[in-house]
Amino acid sequence: MADHRGKRPSEAAAAAASPAAKRARDPSAPAFPTYKEAPNLKIQILGEILASASSAADVDDKLTKANIGVTTDDVEQVLRFSYAHPRAAAAFFSWAGHQHLGHEHSPYSWNLVVDILGKNRIFEPMWETVRSMHSQRLLSLATFASVFSSLAASPGGNPLKAFVDMPRYGMARDTTALNSLLSALCRANRLDDARAAIPVARAEAGTRPDADSYAILLEGCEAAADPRVAREVFDEMVRDVGFDPNNVPAYDSFLTTLVSSDSSTALPEAMDYLAVLSRRGCSPGEKFFHAALVAHLEARKLRDAMALWDDFVGHRGLVPDLEMYNTMIMLQGSLGHAEVTVEYLDDMAFNGVFPDAGTYNLVLQFLLKGRKLREAAAIFSEMVKNELWPNEENCSFALCMFLDTRDWEMGIKVWNCMVENGLPPLEESGNMLVSKLRDDRLPEACKYAEDMIDRGIKLSSSTLSKLKQCLQKIRKGEIHDHLLKKWKAR
């Protein structure tokens, strides 16, 4: 069943920050965005000034000398590309407000300054900025989402204290704020701290977690690959908020954590929990479905995989994606059901999922190994028509199979595909083609032998000798002489 839920409130708050801020908060991001990525020359010039300044006073001096007017939008754009120069960015913010904007910055610009300082762990100026925003009544949950994220990512940072202190700044310590805190801690891989924050929030502010709170924690368990803690959090969630059919992300993360663990009981345990959820009218989402299919493939449990497929696709209305189809094709093909894999290609088209070259090659591989040559020929022709080329292994295998069964038309079609796409082993395959053709289709054998020579593909002396024998039997030795002359010239 596809998950159509909207973003959690904490996610919506975090989304208010800029793309650059999101990128900076992401621990996987390779670097801060720079002014060189800015969309126009004016922003690049201002960014260059900030990058080259040696102090706040130097920023003021250079900006004043440059004599460039700035708007609120300009300030926002410059800040977005100034994460690598936090103190210069703060100085630019002050200069722009004093010189051009009458100290009327947008809330977005203020939030960017908080985020820039926090991501660079310059915390005292960050809090000074927060206090200034409070005095102007500009604070929002997006501001504290940034603060939580920066503190959580800093060794020794205490975002829980920032949550507890929110009333000092006129901010409510409600469940939405709690969820923002939990998200920040889990993104920083501080799952234990996130769990510990819930009883503190209850005691300090009477803040109760909701279904989203537990979904965030379970996503943290998934990221930490910790099924033991996931079971504990799941049990706490059931006791606290019960079963909620809308809480798909929680169930998705929980069951994915279980089924992806290294335990020998991972798959049956996950399926048992799935049965419990189903009885309660609840369901995980696509992530678990994919992980469970992979687990069934590894366990070679075809019947159970088919039952799972029928449950999610047939009854829960989930539309499989390409990766899910590939998993089922791999499962069916590895168990020797090559002809069934073709049915999935038809089903994909029905669901608007378009197979790529990898999917086609997978199906072709199983058809060839299962000696389903008629079906393999159809798939090969369809691939060529759609310009989704068979890979080297499949071409080589297909050529051998079609030539051995004297399907000359398909053998030649495969050879042409190999030549046009430069798929090895051209020398070995070409000599095999000529050798196989020479008994039944000598003129074509000579044609492809000459084509190989012209293309610089080595025709072996053995293959040429066999052609000579066949040509001499029908008194066509001059054809061999022609080929030999070309062969020697190459």
C-alpha positions as CSV (number, residue, x, y, z in Angstrom):
1,M,0.0,0.0,0.0
2,A,1.5,3.3,-1.1
3,D,2.1,5.8,1.7
4,H,0.2,9.0,0.9
5,R,0.7,10.7,4.2
6,G,2.0,14.2,4.3
7,K,5.2,15.3,6.0
8,R,5.4,15.1,9.8
9,P,5.1,18.5,11.4
10,S,8.8,18.4,12.4
11,E,9.7,17.7,8.8
12,A,7.6,20.6,7.6
13,A,9.4,22.9,10.0
14,A,12.8,21.7,8.8
15,A,11.7,22.1,5.2
16,A,11.4,25.9,5.9
17,A,15.2,26.1,5.9
18,S,17.0,26.7,2.6
19,P,18.2,24.0,0.3
20,A,21.7,25.1,1.2
21,A,20.9,24.7,4.9
22,K,19.5,21.3,4.3
23,R,22.6,20.3,2.4
24,A,24.8,21.7,5.2
25,R,22.9,19.7,7.8
26,D,23.2,16.5,5.9
27,P,26.2,14.6,7.3
28,S,26.7,12.9,4.0
29,A,27.1,16.2,2.1
30,P,30.7,16.5,0.8
31,A,31.0,20.3,1.3
32,F,29.1,23.5,1.9
33,P,27.8,25.1,-1.3
34,T,30.0,28.0,-2.4
35,Y,29.4,31.3,-4.1
36,K,30.8,29.8,-7.3
37,E,27.6,27.9,-7.6
38,A,25.5,31.1,-7.4
39,P,23.1,31.7,-10.2
40,N,24.2,35.2,-11.2
41,L,27.3,37.4,-11.3
42,K,26.2,39.9,-8.6
43,I,25.9,37.1,-6.0
44,Q,29.2,35.7,-7.1
45,I,30.9,39.0,-6.7
46,L,29.5,39.5,-3.2
47,G,30.4,35.9,-2.4
48,E,34.0,36.5,-3.5
49,I,34.2,39.5,-1.3
50,L,33.1,37.5,1.8
51,A,35.5,34.6,0.9
52,S,38.5,37.0,0.6
53,A,37.8,39.1,3.7
54,S,40.1,38.7,6.7
55,S,37.8,40.1,9.4
56,A,34.3,41.7,10.0
57,A,35.8,45.1,9.5
58,D,37.4,44.0,6.3
59,V,34.0,42.8,5.1
60,D,32.5,46.2,5.8
61,D,35.3,48.0,4.0
62,K,35.3,45.9,0.9
63,L,31.5,45.9,0.6
64,T,31.4,49.7,0.9
65,K,34.1,50.2,-1.6
66,A,32.4,47.8,-4.1
67,N,29.3,50.1,-3.9
68,I,26.9,47.3,-4.7
69,G,23.3,47.8,-3.6
70,V,21.5,44.8,-2.2
71,T,17.9,43.7,-1.7
72,T,16.3,41.3,0.7
73,D,16.5,38.6,-2.0
74,D,20.2,39.4,-2.6
75,V,20.9,38.9,1.1
76,E,19.1,35.6,1.2
77,Q,21.0,34.3,-1.9
78,V,24.4,35.5,-0.6
79,L,23.8,33.8,2.7
80,R,22.8,30.5,1.1
81,F,26.2,30.4,-0.5
82,S,28.2,31.5,2.4
83,Y,28.2,28.6,4.8
84,A,32.0,28.2,4.4
85,H,32.6,31.7,5.6
86,P,30.3,32.1,8.7
87,R,31.8,35.1,10.4
88,A,32.0,37.0,7.1
89,A,28.4,36.0,6.4
90,A,27.2,37.4,9.7
91,A,29.2,40.6,9.0
92,F,27.5,40.9,5.6
93,F,24.1,40.4,7.2
94,S,24.7,43.3,9.6
95,W,26.2,45.5,6.9
96,A,23.3,44.9,4.5
97,G,20.7,45.6,7.2
98,H,22.4,48.9,8.3
99,Q,23.3,50.2,4.8
100,H,20.5,49.1,2.6
101,L,17.5,47.5,4.4
102,G,16.9,49.7,7.4
103,H,17.5,46.7,9.6
104,E,14.4,45.0,8.2
105,H,15.7,41.5,7.3
106,S,13.4,38.7,6.3
107,P,12.8,35.9,8.8
108,Y,14.4,33.6,6.2
109,S,17.6,35.6,6.3
110,W,17.6,35.5,10.1
111,N,17.1,31.7,10.0
112,L,20.0,31.4,7.6
113,V,22.3,33.3,9.9
114,V,21.4,31.0,12.8
115,D,21.9,28.0,10.6
116,I,25.2,29.1,9.2
117,L,26.6,29.9,12.7
118,G,25.3,26.7,14.1
119,K,26.5,24.4,11.4
120,N,30.0,25.9,11.9
121,R,29.6,25.4,15.7
122,I,29.9,29.1,16.5
123,F,27.3,28.7,19.2
124,E,27.5,31.9,21.2
125,P,26.9,34.2,18.2
126,M,24.2,31.8,17.1
127,W,22.4,32.2,20.4
128,E,22.9,36.0,20.3
129,T,21.1,35.9,16.9
130,V,18.3,33.8,18.4
131,R,17.9,36.4,21.1
132,S,17.8,39.2,18.6
133,M,15.1,37.3,16.7
134,H,13.1,36.8,19.9
135,S,13.2,40.6,20.6
136,Q,11.8,41.2,17.1
137,R,9.2,38.3,17.4
138,L,10.7,36.5,14.4
139,L,11.4,33.1,16.0
140,S,9.7,30.1,14.6
141,L,10.0,26.3,14.9
142,A,12.2,26.4,11.8
143,T,14.7,28.4,13.8
144,F,14.8,25.8,16.6
145,A,14.9,22.9,14.1
146,S,18.1,24.4,12.9
147,V,19.4,24.9,16.4
148,F,18.6,21.3,17.4
149,S,20.3,20.0,14.2
150,S,23.5,22.0,14.8
151,L,23.7,21.0,18.5
152,A,22.9,17.4,17.8
153,A,25.7,17.2,15.2
154,S,28.3,18.8,17.5
155,P,30.2,16.5,19.9
156,G,28.9,17.3,23.4
157,G,26.1,19.5,22.0
158,N,23.0,19.4,24.1
159,P,19.9,20.0,21.9
160,L,17.7,18.7,24.7
161,K,18.6,21.7,26.9
162,A,17.7,24.0,24.0
163,F,14.3,22.3,23.9
164,V,13.8,22.7,27.7
165,D,14.8,26.4,27.4
166,M,12.4,27.2,24.6
167,P,9.9,29.1,26.8
168,R,12.6,31.7,27.5
169,Y,12.2,32.7,23.9
170,G,8.4,32.5,23.8
171,M,8.3,29.1,22.1
172,A,6.1,26.3,23.1
173,R,7.6,22.9,24.0
174,D,4.8,21.1,22.2
175,T,4.8,17.7,20.5
176,T,5.8,19.3,17.2
177,A,8.9,20.8,18.8
178,L,9.7,17.5,20.4
179,N,9.5,15.7,17.1
180,S,11.9,18.3,15.6
181,L,14.3,17.5,18.4
182,L,14.0,13.8,17.9
183,S,14.6,14.2,14.2
184,A,17.7,16.1,14.8
185,L,19.1,13.6,17.3
186,C,18.3,10.6,15.1
187,R,19.8,12.3,12.0
188,A,23.0,12.7,14.1
189,N,22.9,9.0,15.0
190,R,22.1,9.8,18.6
191,L,19.3,7.3,19.0
192,D,19.9,6.7,22.8
193,D,19.7,10.5,23.4
194,A,16.5,10.7,21.3
195,R,14.9,8.0,23.4
196,A,16.1,9.7,26.6
197,A,14.5,13.0,25.5
198,I,11.0,11.7,25.8
199,P,10.8,11.2,29.5
200,V,12.6,14.5,30.1
201,A,10.0,16.3,27.8
202,R,7.2,14.6,29.8
203,A,8.6,15.6,33.1
204,E,9.8,19.2,32.2
205,A,6.9,20.3,30.0
206,G,4.3,17.6,30.1
207,T,5.0,17.1,26.4
208,R,3.6,13.7,25.2
209,P,5.0,11.9,22.1
210,D,2.6,11.1,19.3
211,A,2.6,8.5,16.5
212,D,5.0,10.7,14.6
213,S,7.4,10.7,17.5
214,Y,7.7,6.9,17.5
215,A,8.0,6.9,13.7
216,I,11.0,9.1,14.0
217,L,12.6,6.9,16.6
218,L,11.9,3.8,14.5
219,E,13.5,5.4,11.5
220,G,16.5,6.0,13.8
221,C,16.5,2.3,14.7
222,E,16.5,1.4,11.1
223,A,19.4,3.8,10.4
224,A,21.3,2.2,13.3
225,A,20.3,-1.3,12.2
226,D,19.3,-2.1,15.7
227,P,16.4,-4.6,15.9
228,R,16.6,-5.0,19.6
229,V,16.0,-1.3,20.3
230,A,13.4,-1.3,17.5
231,R,11.3,-3.9,19.3
232,E,11.5,-1.9,22.5
233,V,10.4,1.3,20.7
234,F,7.6,-0.6,18.9
235,D,6.3,-1.9,22.2
236,E,6.5,1.6,23.8
237,M,4.6,3.0,20.8
238,V,1.8,0.4,21.1
239,R,1.4,1.0,24.8
240,D,1.5,4.8,24.4
241,V,-0.5,5.5,21.2
242,G,-1.9,2.1,20.1
243,F,-2.2,0.9,16.6
244,D,-2.8,3.6,14.0
245,P,-3.4,2.7,10.3
246,N,-2.1,6.1,9.3
247,N,1.3,5.5,10.9
248,V,2.8,3.7,7.9
249,P,6.3,5.2,8.2
250,A,6.6,3.7,11.7
251,Y,5.6,0.2,10.7
252,D,7.7,0.5,7.5
253,S,10.9,1.3,9.4
254,F,10.2,-1.3,12.2
255,L,9.6,-4.2,9.9
256,T,12.4,-3.2,7.5
257,T,14.8,-3.1,10.5
258,L,13.7,-6.6,11.5
259,V,13.8,-8.2,8.1
260,S,17.2,-6.7,7.2
261,S,19.0,-7.9,10.3
262,D,21.5,-10.7,10.2
263,S,19.5,-13.0,12.5
264,S,18.5,-16.4,11.1
265,T,15.0,-15.7,12.4
266,A,14.8,-12.2,10.8
267,L,12.4,-13.1,8.0
268,P,9.9,-15.3,10.0
269,E,9.9,-12.7,12.8
270,A,9.2,-9.9,10.4
271,M,6.4,-11.8,8.8
272,D,4.9,-12.6,12.2
273,Y,4.8,-8.9,13.1
274,L,3.3,-8.2,9.6
275,A,0.5,-10.6,10.5
276,V,-0.1,-8.8,13.8
277,L,-0.3,-5.4,12.0
278,S,-2.6,-6.8,9.3
279,R,-5.0,-8.0,12.0
280,R,-5.1,-4.5,13.4
281,G,-5.8,-3.0,10.0
282,C,-2.3,-1.5,9.8
283,S,0.4,-1.9,7.1
284,P,4.0,-1.1,6.3
285,G,5.0,0.5,3.0
286,E,7.1,0.0,0.0
287,K,10.4,0.0,1.8
288,F,9.5,-3.1,3.8
289,F,8.0,-4.8,0.8
290,H,11.2,-4.4,-1.2
291,A,13.4,-5.6,1.7
292,A,11.1,-8.6,2.3
293,L,11.2,-9.6,-1.3
294,V,15.0,-9.5,-1.2
295,A,15.0,-11.6,2.0
296,H,12.8,-14.2,0.3
297,L,15.1,-14.2,-2.7
298,E,18.1,-14.9,-0.5
299,A,16.1,-17.6,1.3
300,R,14.8,-19.0,-2.0
301,K,11.3,-19.0,-0.7
302,L,9.3,-18.7,-3.9
303,R,5.9,-19.6,-2.5
304,D,6.1,-17.2,0.4
305,A,7.4,-14.4,-2.0
306,M,4.5,-15.0,-4.3
307,A,2.1,-14.8,-1.3
308,L,3.7,-11.5,-0.2
309,W,3.5,-10.2,-3.7
310,D,-0.2,-11.1,-4.0
311,D,-0.9,-9.5,-0.6
312,F,0.8,-6.2,-1.3
313,V,0.2,-5.8,-5.0
314,G,-3.1,-7.7,-5.3
315,H,-4.8,-6.7,-2.1
316,R,-3.1,-3.6,-0.6
317,G,-2.9,-1.8,-4.0
318,L,0.9,-1.3,-4.0
319,V,2.2,-0.5,-7.5
320,P,5.6,-2.2,-7.8
321,D,8.6,-0.3,-9.0
322,L,11.4,-1.5,-11.3
323,E,13.6,-2.8,-8.5
324,M,10.7,-4.9,-7.1
325,Y,10.0,-6.4,-10.5
326,N,13.6,-7.2,-10.9
327,T,13.7,-9.0,-7.6
328,M,10.7,-11.2,-8.5
329,I,12.3,-11.9,-11.9
330,M,15.5,-12.9,-10.2
331,L,13.6,-15.1,-7.8
332,Q,11.5,-16.9,-10.5
333,G,14.5,-17.3,-12.8
334,S,16.9,-18.6,-10.2
335,L,14.3,-21.3,-9.3
336,G,14.1,-22.4,-13.0
337,H,10.8,-20.7,-13.9
338,A,12.2,-18.8,-16.9
339,E,8.9,-18.5,-18.8
340,V,7.3,-16.8,-15.8
341,T,9.8,-14.0,-16.0
342,V,8.3,-12.8,-19.3
343,E,4.9,-12.4,-17.6
344,Y,6.5,-9.8,-15.4
345,L,7.5,-7.7,-18.4
346,D,3.9,-7.6,-19.5
347,D,2.7,-6.7,-16.0
348,M,5.2,-3.9,-15.8
349,A,3.8,-2.3,-19.0
350,F,0.3,-2.6,-17.5
351,N,1.5,-0.7,-14.4
352,G,3.4,2.0,-16.4
353,V,6.8,0.7,-15.2
354,F,9.3,0.6,-18.1
355,P,11.9,-2.1,-18.0
356,D,15.5,-1.0,-18.6
357,A,18.3,-2.9,-20.3
358,G,19.2,-4.6,-16.9
359,T,15.7,-6.0,-16.6
360,Y,15.6,-7.2,-20.2
361,N,19.1,-8.8,-19.8
362,L,17.9,-10.6,-16.7
363,V,14.9,-12.1,-18.5
364,L,17.0,-13.0,-21.5
365,Q,19.6,-14.7,-19.4
366,F,17.1,-16.9,-17.7
367,L,15.4,-17.8,-21.0
368,L,18.7,-18.8,-22.5
369,K,19.7,-20.9,-19.5
370,G,16.3,-22.5,-19.5
371,R,16.6,-23.2,-23.3
372,K,13.4,-21.2,-24.0
373,L,14.8,-20.2,-27.3
374,R,11.6,-19.0,-29.0
375,E,10.9,-16.7,-26.1
376,A,14.5,-15.6,-25.9
377,A,14.4,-14.7,-29.6
378,A,11.3,-12.6,-29.1
379,I,12.9,-10.8,-26.1
380,F,16.2,-10.2,-28.0
381,S,14.3,-8.8,-31.0
382,E,12.3,-6.5,-28.7
383,M,15.5,-5.3,-27.0
384,V,17.1,-4.4,-30.3
385,K,14.0,-2.7,-31.4
386,N,13.9,-0.6,-28.3
387,E,17.7,0.1,-28.5
388,L,18.2,-1.6,-25.1
389,W,21.2,-3.7,-26.0
390,P,21.9,-7.2,-24.7
391,N,25.1,-7.5,-22.7
392,E,28.3,-9.3,-23.7
393,E,27.5,-12.5,-21.8
394,N,24.0,-12.8,-23.2
395,C,25.1,-12.1,-26.7
396,S,27.8,-14.7,-26.6
397,F,25.5,-17.3,-25.0
398,A,22.6,-16.5,-27.4
399,L,24.9,-16.7,-30.5
400,C,26.1,-20.2,-29.4
401,M,22.6,-21.4,-28.6
402,F,21.0,-20.2,-31.9
403,L,23.8,-21.5,-34.1
404,D,23.7,-24.9,-32.3
405,T,20.0,-25.2,-33.1
406,R,20.6,-23.9,-36.6
407,D,18.4,-20.9,-36.2
408,W,20.6,-19.0,-38.6
409,E,18.4,-15.9,-38.8
410,M,18.6,-15.3,-35.1
411,G,22.3,-16.2,-35.0
412,I,23.1,-13.6,-37.6
413,K,20.9,-11.0,-35.8
414,V,22.9,-11.6,-32.6
415,W,26.2,-11.3,-34.5
416,N,25.2,-8.1,-36.1
417,C,24.2,-6.7,-32.7
418,M,27.6,-7.7,-31.3
419,V,29.5,-6.1,-34.2
420,E,27.5,-2.9,-34.1
421,N,28.1,-2.5,-30.4
422,G,31.6,-3.8,-30.3
423,L,30.7,-6.6,-27.8
424,P,33.4,-9.1,-27.2
425,P,34.5,-11.8,-27.8
426,L,34.2,-10.7,-31.5
427,E,37.0,-12.9,-32.7
428,E,35.8,-16.1,-31.1
429,S,32.2,-15.4,-31.9
430,G,32.9,-14.5,-35.5
431,N,34.9,-17.6,-36.2
432,M,32.2,-19.7,-34.7
433,L,29.6,-18.0,-36.9
434,V,31.5,-18.7,-40.1
435,S,32.3,-22.3,-39.1
436,K,28.7,-23.1,-38.2
437,L,27.3,-21.5,-41.4
438,R,29.8,-23.1,-43.8
439,D,27.9,-26.5,-44.0
440,D,24.4,-25.2,-44.6
441,R,24.9,-21.6,-45.8
442,L,28.3,-21.4,-47.5
443,P,27.7,-18.1,-49.4
444,E,26.8,-16.4,-46.1
445,A,29.8,-18.0,-44.4
446,C,32.0,-16.4,-47.0
447,K,30.2,-13.1,-46.8
448,Y,30.7,-12.9,-43.0
449,A,34.3,-14.1,-43.3
450,E,35.1,-11.2,-45.7
451,D,33.2,-8.8,-43.4
452,M,35.3,-9.9,-40.5
453,I,38.5,-9.3,-42.5
454,D,37.3,-5.9,-43.6
455,R,36.5,-4.9,-40.0
456,G,39.9,-6.0,-38.7
457,I,38.4,-8.9,-36.7
458,K,40.9,-11.8,-36.9
459,L,39.7,-14.7,-39.0
460,S,41.7,-17.8,-37.9
461,S,43.7,-19.8,-40.4
462,S,41.7,-22.8,-39.3
463,T,38.4,-21.2,-40.2
464,L,39.8,-20.1,-43.5
465,S,41.1,-23.6,-44.2
466,K,37.7,-25.1,-43.6
467,L,36.1,-22.7,-46.0
468,K,38.7,-23.7,-48.6
469,Q,37.7,-27.3,-48.3
470,C,34.0,-26.5,-48.8
471,L,34.6,-24.1,-51.7
472,Q,36.9,-26.5,-53.5
473,K,34.2,-29.2,-53.3
474,I,31.9,-26.9,-55.3
475,R,34.6,-25.7,-57.6
476,K,34.6,-22.2,-56.1
477,G,38.3,-22.0,-55.1
478,E,38.6,-18.5,-56.5
479,I,36.5,-17.3,-53.6
480,H,38.9,-18.7,-51.2
481,D,41.8,-17.2,-53.1
482,H,40.1,-13.8,-52.9
483,L,39.6,-14.2,-49.1
484,L,43.2,-15.4,-48.6
485,K,44.5,-12.4,-50.5
486,K,42.6,-10.0,-48.3
487,W,43.5,-12.0,-45.2
488,K,47.2,-11.8,-45.9
489,A,46.9,-8.0,-46.7
490,R,45.5,-7.4,-43.2
